[in-house]
Amino acid sequence: MNIIRHSFLRMILILVITLPAFSQAAGDELQTIKSLYRNTLNDSLKLKAILKIVSLEKNSDSASAYLNEAIQFSEVAGEIPEGFYSEMSTLLEDYNMYDQAIDFRRKSVERNHRQKKYKAVVTDRTRAAYLLTMKGLYKEAIQELTDLVEYTEKYHVEELKGRVYLIFGFAYRSFDTERALKYFTLCMESCDNDSLNNDMNYALNEIGNIYITRREFDKADDYLFRSLKIREAIGSPVLLSYSYHDIASMYSESGNYRESIQWFLKSAEFTEKSNDLWGLAITYCSIARAYRHCKAYSSSESYIFKALELARKINMKPVYQTVYLEMYEYYKEREDYKQALYFYQQQKYYNDSIFEEDKQQQLKMLEGRFESLQKDKEISEQKEVMKRQQLLMYFAIAFIILLLFGGIYVYRQFLLKKRLSKMLAEQNSEIESQRDEIATQRDEIASQRDQVLEQKNQIQEILADVTSSIRYAQRIQEAMLPTMEMIADTAGYFVFFRPSEIVSGDFYWAGRIDNKIIVTVADCTGHGVPGAFMSMLGMTLIKEITTNRKIENPADILSELRKEIIKALHQEQGNNQRDGMDITLCTINHDTLELQFAGANNPLYIVGSKQSAVSSEGP
């Protein structure tokens, strides 16, 4: 029964939360959700119901009570719905409960990191850092953002760096505008100047504020109105309230206080509707300041005390510091130095607590400053007369100095122009000289190139002639090699003849004397043409010895061949010439199949199974 009841309640809650249009009125919807919240036993549904109640509740005290109840119940709940911590933090922030909002952001960070939702982690951590800056905890915020830059790189979510840079700018803007400008500019670059990106319009707006502090009002006007144009297209009342406030600040700082009041009032109108107490307190302070400059002290006092009341309600150090500084300026201008000193000390106290400066030293400086204020009042009238007299003198001196510096500048520019003209003429002359030299070198290189090409062509012609001659020698050598028809009727044979060059220093030869076949293979001294000459000499001599002289014995044939080579090469004269050949020569008796072998530096390889058939004879 309980299971059915819980399922029914869950279904109704989902319908109510996701489809509120089916309710007849917002009040009926709120009462329905409150009833479900009281009756459901499911922790997750109860927490979802609280979030919906707070978002619909118009009574801020009642909403705050439900928020506190949600804080306590979330500590003991068995099941926390998805996205609860993040939504809870947003609601707490809306109701100015910043400490609790930061805590819930950190819980959301832990949960999203466990679930590997790294983009959600970056979103939560940047918001937590922003809340730290609102509380004046700039050191903690900067540390958080520094760690976050490493996190985006480690988990490959660099596309969210723009938001990190934006919050960096917020953290630095109160005390280091140069760094703040750097980070706001980095944010714009990370957004690729996408006008629909929220971070982009924030960066534009804050850069405009920095130019206000630098009193560069033209630049401030450009950036602030560019941001306003984007925000008007977005239509967010909160963003519009910020833009109206910052544009009003620009007019105020430029001295156009009446115009600034109109913009401040527009900002306050939107801020009051959004329940942004922090922003409303700052806006009231700005309105008070503008009225003070217009000498409308009654209106100024009214708004400054409204701001003080809000500051005490939200208890934020930066808000206290801003409010007390304006109260100091107000009372100082009204010449109530006792009150002015009190509020100056108060704003310095909060300023010191934010930036951790040496408080004792600052207090002494503060007291001395207010003592000097009272003395300044006593002598102000005397100085006024002196200032008027000195003013004319200063103008005259300034004019003379301006003329002097102007003359010096013009003269220096003349000398610089003259020197540059001389340098330019020298450089032109040097360039002309180098150009002529390069042209000469180019012509010389071209001439050398033509010579090389001509020599190459000559070499190629010579090579072609030599190669043609060698080819002809090859044909002669091949013609002198014997055919093997004479031994075709004997046992199987083959000839492997592959010269390493066109003509060969190796040769084979075969001849027949009666019933005997003579075969030889020789390796002559040298390769190519020299070897070919030796091979042709060898073939001629062997043919002469065997065919004409009828010498059949291999040893005798080689002996006669040796004598003929020595004679032909004139080696008998005792010179060191060692030209010759390594040779193998065999005689095969066709009738008896007997083989006789003789060799010079070449052996005979016999492959067979009956070694007794082989005999060796020597001289």
C-alpha positions in Angstrom: 0.0 0.0 0.0 2.8 2.4 0.9 4.6 1.6 -2.4 1.5 2.5 -4.4 1.0 5.7 -2.3 4.6 6.8 -2.9 4.4 6.1 -6.6 1.2 8.1 -6.8 2.8 11.0 -4.9 5.9 10.9 -7.1 3.8 11.0 -10.3 1.8 14.0 -9.0 4.9 15.9 -7.9 6.5 15.4 -11.3 3.4 16.6 -13.0 3.2 19.6 -10.8 6.8 20.6 -11.1 7.2 20.1 -14.8 3.7 21.1 -16.0 2.5 24.0 -13.7 0.2 25.2 -16.5 -2.3 22.5 -15.5 -2.8 24.2 -12.1 -5.6 26.7 -12.0 -3.5 29.3 -10.1 0.0 29.7 -8.7 -1.4 29.7 -5.2 -3.1 26.3 -5.8 0.1 24.9 -7.2 2.1 26.0 -4.1 -0.4 24.6 -1.7 -0.5 21.3 -3.6 3.3 21.0 -3.5 3.4 21.9 0.2 0.8 19.1 0.8 3.0 16.6 -1.1 6.0 17.7 0.8 4.4 17.0 4.1 3.0 13.6 3.1 5.8 12.0 1.0 8.2 9.7 2.6 10.6 9.7 -0.3 13.7 11.8 0.5 14.4 12.8 -3.1 10.9 13.9 -3.8 10.8 15.9 -0.5 13.9 17.8 -1.5 12.6 18.5 -5.0 9.4 19.8 -3.4 11.3 22.2 -1.2 13.1 23.6 -4.2 9.8 24.2 -6.0 8.2 25.7 -2.9 11.0 28.2 -2.5 10.9 29.2 -6.2 7.1 29.8 -5.9 7.0 31.3 -2.4 6.5 35.1 -2.5 7.0 35.5 1.2 10.7 35.8 1.7 10.6 34.9 5.4 8.7 31.7 4.6 11.0 30.9 1.7 14.0 31.4 4.0 12.5 29.1 6.5 12.1 26.4 3.9 15.6 26.9 2.8 16.9 26.4 6.3 14.7 23.3 6.6 16.2 22.0 3.3 19.7 22.6 4.6 19.0 20.5 7.7 17.1 17.7 5.9 19.8 17.3 3.1 22.3 16.4 5.9 20.2 13.3 6.9 18.4 12.5 3.6 19.1 9.0 2.2 18.8 10.0 -1.4 19.8 13.4 -2.9 18.1 14.2 -6.3 20.3 15.0 -9.3 21.2 18.7 -9.5 19.8 19.4 -6.1 23.0 20.9 -4.7 23.5 23.3 -7.6 19.8 24.5 -7.6 19.9 24.9 -3.8 23.0 27.0 -4.0 21.3 29.3 -6.6 18.3 29.8 -4.3 20.5 30.5 -1.3 22.3 33.1 -3.3 19.0 34.7 -4.4 18.1 35.0 -0.7 21.6 36.5 0.2 22.7 33.4 2.2 26.1 33.4 0.6 28.0 31.2 3.1 25.5 28.4 2.7 25.4 28.9 -1.1 29.2 28.4 -1.2 28.9 25.2 0.8 26.3 23.7 -1.5 28.3 24.7 -4.6 31.2 22.7 -3.2 28.9 19.7 -2.5 27.8 19.9 -6.1 31.4 20.0 -7.2 32.2 16.8 -5.3 29.2 15.0 -6.7 29.8 16.1 -10.3 33.4 15.2 -10.2 32.6 11.7 -9.0 30.2 11.4 -11.9 32.9 12.7 -14.3 30.7 15.7 -15.2 33.8 18.0 -15.6 32.0 20.9 -17.3 29.5 21.0 -14.5 32.4 21.0 -12.0 33.9 24.1 -13.7 30.5 25.9 -13.7 30.1 25.2 -9.9 33.6 26.2 -9.0 33.5 29.4 -10.9 30.3 30.4 -9.2 31.7 29.5 -5.8 34.8 31.7 -6.6 32.4 34.6 -7.6 30.6 34.3 -4.3 33.9 34.4 -2.5 34.7 37.7 -4.2 31.3 39.1 -3.2 32.2 38.3 0.4 35.6 40.0 0.0 37.6 36.8 0.2 39.7 37.7 -2.7 42.7 35.6 -1.8 40.6 32.4 -1.5 38.8 33.2 -4.7 42.1 33.7 -6.7 43.5 30.4 -5.3 40.3 28.6 -6.3 40.5 30.0 -9.8 44.2 29.3 -10.2 43.5 25.6 -9.3 40.6 25.7 -11.7 42.7 26.7 -14.7 44.8 23.5 -14.2 41.6 21.5 -13.8 40.2 22.6 -17.2 43.5 21.6 -18.8 43.7 18.2 -17.0 40.1 17.2 -17.8 40.1 18.7 -21.3 37.4 21.4 -20.8 39.4 24.4 -22.0 36.4 25.8 -23.8 35.2 26.9 -20.3 38.3 28.9 -19.6 36.5 32.1 -20.6 34.2 31.8 -17.5 37.3 31.3 -15.3 39.0 34.4 -16.8 35.8 36.4 -16.2 35.7 35.5 -12.5 39.5 36.2 -12.2 38.6 39.7 -13.4 35.9 40.1 -10.8 38.4 39.0 -8.1 41.1 41.5 -9.1 38.9 44.5 -10.1 38.7 45.9 -6.5 42.4 46.3 -6.0 44.3 45.6 -9.3 42.5 47.0 -12.3 45.5 46.2 -14.6 45.2 42.5 -14.0 41.4 42.7 -14.0 41.6 44.2 -17.5 43.9 41.5 -18.7 41.6 38.7 -17.5 38.4 40.4 -18.9 40.2 40.7 -22.3 41.2 37.0 -22.1 37.6 36.2 -21.5 36.5 38.1 -24.6 39.1 36.3 -26.7 38.0 32.9 -25.3 34.4 33.7 -26.2 35.5 34.4 -29.8 33.6 37.7 -29.6 30.3 35.8 -29.6 27.8 38.5 -28.7 25.2 35.8 -27.5 27.7 34.5 -24.9 26.8 35.8 -21.4 30.5 35.8 -20.4 31.1 38.1 -23.4 28.6 40.8 -22.2 29.9 40.6 -18.7 33.5 41.1 -19.9 32.4 44.1 -22.0 30.6 45.7 -19.1 33.5 45.2 -16.7 36.1 46.5 -19.1 33.9 49.6 -19.4 34.0 49.9 -15.6 37.8 49.7 -15.5 38.0 52.6 -18.1 35.7 54.6 -15.8 38.3 54.3 -13.0 41.0 55.4 -15.4 38.7 58.3 -16.5 38.8 57.2 -20.1 35.1 57.9 -20.5 35.0 57.6 -24.3 36.2 54.0 -24.1 34.0 53.3 -21.1 31.0 54.6 -23.0 31.8 52.3 -26.0 32.1 49.1 -23.9 29.2 49.8 -21.6 26.7 50.5 -24.4 27.9 47.5 -26.4 27.2 45.4 -23.3 23.8 47.0 -22.8 22.8 46.3 -26.4 23.5 42.6 -25.9 21.6 42.5 -22.6 18.6 44.3 -24.1 18.5 41.5 -26.7 18.8 38.9 -24.0 16.0 40.6 -21.9 17.4 39.7 -18.5 16.2 42.2 -15.8 19.2 41.4 -13.6 21.7 42.0 -16.3 19.9 45.2 -17.3 20.0 46.5 -13.8 23.8 46.0 -13.7 24.2 47.8 -17.1 22.0 50.7 -15.9 24.1 51.0 -12.7 27.4 51.0 -14.5 26.3 53.5 -17.1 25.1 55.7 -14.3 28.5 55.4 -12.6 30.2 56.5 -15.8 28.0 59.7 -15.9 28.7 60.2 -12.2 32.5 59.9 -12.5 32.5 62.3 -15.5 30.6 64.9 -13.4 27.2 64.5 -15.1 25.4 63.7 -11.8 21.9 64.6 -12.9 22.1 62.2 -15.8 23.6 59.5 -13.6 20.7 59.7 -11.1 18.2 58.8 -13.8 20.2 55.7 -14.7 20.7 54.8 -11.1 17.0 55.0 -10.4 16.3 52.7 -13.4 18.9 50.2 -12.0 17.3 50.3 -8.6 13.8 49.7 -10.1 15.0 46.4 -11.7 17.2 45.4 -8.7 14.3 45.8 -6.2 12.2 43.3 -8.3 15.0 40.7 -8.3 15.5 40.8 -4.5 19.3 41.3 -5.1 20.0 43.0 -1.7 23.8 43.1 -2.4 23.3 45.0 -5.7 20.5 47.1 -4.2 22.7 48.3 -1.4 25.5 49.3 -3.8 23.0 51.1 -6.1 21.5 53.1 -3.1 25.1 54.1 -2.2 25.7 55.3 -5.8 22.4 57.3 -5.8 23.3 58.9 -2.4 26.7 59.9 -3.9 25.1 61.5 -7.0 22.6 63.5 -4.9 25.5 64.6 -2.6 27.4 66.0 -5.6 24.2 67.8 -6.6 24.0 69.3 -3.1 20.6 67.5 -2.5 21.7 66.4 0.9 18.3 65.3 2.1 17.9 62.8 -0.7 21.5 61.7 -0.3 21.0 61.0 3.4 17.8 59.0 2.7 19.5 56.7 0.3 22.6 56.2 2.3 20.7 55.0 5.3 18.7 52.7 3.1 22.0 51.2 1.9 23.2 50.9 5.5 20.0 49.0 6.5 20.6 46.6 3.7 24.3 46.2 4.5 23.4 45.2 8.1 20.8 42.8 6.8 23.1 40.9 4.4 26.3 41.4 6.6 28.8 41.5 3.7 32.2 43.1 4.2 32.5 44.7 0.8 29.1 46.2 1.1 29.9 47.6 4.5 33.1 49.1 3.2 31.3 50.8 0.3 28.5 52.2 2.4 30.8 53.5 5.2 33.0 55.2 2.6 30.0 57.1 1.2 28.9 58.0 4.7 32.3 59.3 5.4 32.2 61.5 2.3 28.7 62.7 3.1 29.6 63.8 6.7 32.9 65.3 5.6 31.1 67.4 3.0 28.6 68.5 5.7 31.6 69.4 7.9 30.5 67.0 10.6 34.1 65.8 11.1 33.4 63.7 14.2 30.9 61.5 12.3 33.2 61.6 9.2 36.1 60.3 11.2 33.9 57.5 12.7 32.7 56.2 9.4 36.2 56.6 7.8 37.5 54.3 10.6 34.7 51.9 10.0 35.3 51.6 6.2 39.0 51.3 6.8 38.3 48.5 9.3 36.4 46.5 6.7 38.9 47.4 4.0 41.7 46.1 6.2 39.8 42.9 7.0 39.4 42.3 3.3 43.0 43.0 2.2 44.8 42.2 5.5 46.9 45.4 5.8 48.7 46.7 8.8 45.7 48.1 10.8 47.6 50.1 13.5 49.6 52.0 10.9 46.5 52.8 8.9 44.6 54.0 11.9 47.4 56.5 12.7 47.4 57.7 9.1 43.6 58.0 9.3 43.7 60.2 12.5 46.4 62.4 11.0 44.3 62.8 7.8 41.3 64.0 9.7 43.4 66.4 11.8 44.8 67.8 8.6 41.2 68.1 7.3 40.3 70.5 10.2 43.5 72.5 9.6 42.7 72.6 5.9 39.4 74.3 6.6 41.0 77.0 8.7 43.5 77.9 6.0 41.4 77.2 3.0 40.2 80.8 2.6 43.8 82.0 2.7 44.9 79.5 0.1 42.0 80.4 -2.2 43.4 83.9 -2.8 46.9 82.5 -3.4 45.6 79.9 -5.8 43.9 82.6 -8.0 47.2 84.5 -8.2 49.2 81.4 -8.9 46.8 80.2 -11.5 47.7 82.9 -14.0 51.3 82.4 -13.3 51.0 78.6 -13.9 49.2 79.2 -17.1 51.9 81.5 -18.3 54.7 79.1 -17.3 52.8 76.2 -18.8 52.4 78.1 -22.1 56.1 79.0 -22.2 57.1 75.4 -21.4 54.7 74.1 -24.0 56.2 76.4 -26.6 59.7 75.4 -25.5 59.0 71.7 -25.7 57.1 72.2 -28.9 60.1 74.0 -30.5 62.5 71.3 -29.2 60.2 68.6 -30.5 60.0 70.2 -34.0 63.8 70.8 -34.1 64.5 67.2 -33.0 62.0 65.9 -35.6 63.9 68.0 -38.3 67.2 66.6 -37.2 65.8 63.1 -37.1 64.3 63.5 -40.6 67.6 64.8 -41.9 69.5 61.9 -40.4 67.1 59.4 -41.7 67.3 60.9 -45.2 71.1 60.6 -45.1 70.9 57.0 -43.8 68.3 56.2 -46.5 70.6 57.6 -49.3 73.6 55.6 -48.0 71.5 52.5 -47.8 70.2 53.1 -51.4 73.7 53.5 -52.6 74.9 50.3 -50.9 71.9 48.4 -52.3 72.7 49.6 -55.8 76.3 48.5 -55.3 75.3 45.1 -54.0 72.8 44.8 -56.9 75.5 45.4 -59.5 77.8 42.9 -57.7 75.1 40.3 -57.7 74.4 40.9 -61.4 78.1 40.4 -62.2 78.2 37.2 -60.1 75.0 36.0 -61.8 76.6 36.5 -65.3 79.8 34.7 -64.2 77.8 31.8 -62.8 75.8 31.6 -66.0 79.0 31.6 -68.1 80.5 28.8 -65.9 77.2 26.9 -66.2 77.4 27.1 -70.0 81.0 25.8 -69.9 80.1 22.9 -67.7 77.2 22.0 -70.0 79.5 22.2 -73.0 82.1 19.9 -71.3 79.3 17.5 -70.3 78.1 17.3 -73.9 81.7 16.6 -75.1 82.2 13.9 -72.4 78.9 12.3 -73.4 80.0 12.3 -77.1 83.3 10.7 -76.2 81.6 8.2 -73.9 79.2 7.3 -76.8 82.1 6.8 -79.2 84.0 4.6 -76.6 80.9 2.6 -75.8 80.2 2.1 -79.5 83.8 0.8 -80.0 83.5 -1.5 -77.0 80.2 -2.8 -78.4 81.9 -3.6 -81.6 84.7 -5.3 -79.7 82.0 -7.3 -77.9 80.6 -8.6 -81.2 84.1 -9.6 -82.3 84.7 -11.4 -78.9 81.4 -13.2 -79.1 82.2 -14.2 -82.7 85.4 -15.8 -81.6 83.7 -17.9 -78.9 83.2 -21.4 -80.1 79.9 -23.2 -80.7 79.2 -26.3 -78.7 77.8 -28.4 -81.6 80.9 -30.6 -81.5 80.1 -32.0 -78.1 76.3 -32.0 -78.4 76.4 -35.8 -78.7 78.3 -36.3 -75.4 76.9 -36.1 -71.9 74.7 -33.2 -70.9 76.4 -29.8 -70.5 75.6 -26.1 -70.0 77.6 -22.8 -70.4 77.0 -19.9 -68.0 78.7 -16.9 -69.5 77.7 -13.4 -68.1 80.4 -10.7 -68.4 80.5 -8.1 -65.7 81.1 -5.4 -68.3 80.4 -5.1 -72.0 83.4 -7.2 -73.0 84.8 -10.0 -70.8 88.1 -11.1 -69.4 86.8 -14.6 -69.1 86.3 -17.1 -72.0 85.4 -20.6 -72.8 86.7 -22.7 -75.8 86.1 -26.1 -77.2 87.7 -28.0 -80.1 87.9 -31.6 -81.5 91.0 -33.6 -82.5 90.1 -36.9 -84.0 88.0 -38.7 -81.3 88.9 -36.3 -78.6 87.1 -33.2 -77.4 89.1 -30.4 -75.8 87.2 -27.9 -73.5 88.6 -25.0 -71.5 87.5 -22.2 -69.2 89.8 -19.3 -68.4 89.9 -16.2 -66.2 92.3 -13.6 -67.7 94.1 -10.8 -65.9 92.0 -7.6 -65.8 88.4 -6.8 -66.5 86.7 -5.1 -69.4 88.8 -4.2 -72.4 92.2 -5.3 -71.0 90.8 -8.7 -70.0 89.1 -9.0 -73.4 92.5 -8.6 -75.1 93.9 -11.3 -73.0 90.9 -13.6 -73.6 91.2 -13.1 -77.4 95.0 -13.8 -77.2 94.3 -16.9 -75.1 91.6 -18.3 -77.5 93.9 -17.7 -80.5 96.9 -19.5 -78.9 94.8 -22.5 -77.7 93.4 -22.9 -81.1 96.8 -22.7 -82.6 98.3 -25.3 -80.2 95.5 -27.8 -80.5 94.3 -27.5 -84.0 97.5 -26.8 -85.9 100.1 -28.5 -83.7 97.8 -31.4 -82.7 98.8 -31.4 -79.1 96.2 -33.3 -77.0 97.6 -33.7 -73.5 96.1 -30.9 -71.2 99.4 -30.4 -69.4 101.3 -30.0 -72.6 98.7 -27.7 -74.0 99.0 -25.4 -70.9 102.7 -25.5 -71.0 102.8 -24.4 -74.6 100.2 -21.8 -73.9 102.4 -20.4 -71.1 105.4 -20.1 -73.4 103.4 -18.4 -76.1 101.9 -15.9 -73.7 105.3 -15.0 -72.2 106.6 -14.6 -75.7 103.7 -12.6 -76.9 103.8 -10.2 -73.9 107.6 -10.0 -73.9 107.7 -11.3 -70.3 111.0 -13.1 -70.9 112.8 -9.8 -70.6 112.6 -10.0 -66.8 110.1 -7.2 -66.2 107.6 -7.4 -63.3 104.6 -7.8 -65.6 102.4 -10.6 -64.3 99.7 -10.7 -67.0 98.2 -14.1 -67.7 95.2 -16.2 -66.9 93.8 -18.8 -64.4 92.7 -21.7 -66.6 91.1 -25.2 -66.5 91.5 -27.5 -69.5 90.1 -31.0 -70.1 90.5 -33.6 -72.8 87.6 -36.0 -73.2 88.1 -39.3 -75.2 84.9 -39.8 -77.0 85.5 -43.6 -77.4 86.7 -44.5 -73.9 85.0 -41.6 -72.1 88.3 -40.9 -70.4 88.8 -37.3 -69.1 92.2 -35.7 -68.7 92.6 -32.5 -66.7 95.2 -29.8 -66.2 94.7 -26.4 -64.5 96.5 -23.2 -63.6 95.2 -21.8 -60.3 91.8 -23.4 -61.1 90.8 -26.8 -59.6 88.5 -29.5 -61.1 85.5 -30.6 -59.1 84.4 -34.2 -59.6 81.0 -35.4 -58.3 80.5 -39.2 -58.2 80.2 -42.3 -56.1 83.3 -44.3 -57.4 86.5 -42.6 -56.5 88.6 -45.5 -57.8 87.9 -44.4 -61.3 89.9 -41.2 -60.8 93.7 -41.2 -61.1 96.3 -38.4 -60.7 99.4 -38.2 -62.7 102.1 -35.6 -62.4 105.1 -34.6 -64.5 
